[in-house]
């Protein structure tokens, strides 16, 4: 009897809200070609992600992974931070 290999679903997105304790909201943009009209379409979906150590800030680029349900709406876990958002002082200059 062979074991089935578990498929790990990993997405990349941008943090858009980090107000709640241990929770961030991440927007994931998906770009694809429409099957009938052949136009390039951008779809955006927001996921609630568990951030155990509250490391993320708004604007960070992050990688998230699908896990068991952690709360009513949270099913994603923060894997790592790909790039951090520039500080407000750097943007003003």
Beta strands, then each sheet from edge to edge (+ up, - down):
strand 1: 10-17
strand 2: 23-33
strand 3: 40-50
strand 4: 61-66
strand 5: 76-83
sheet 1: 1+ 2- 3+ 5+ 4- 1+
end
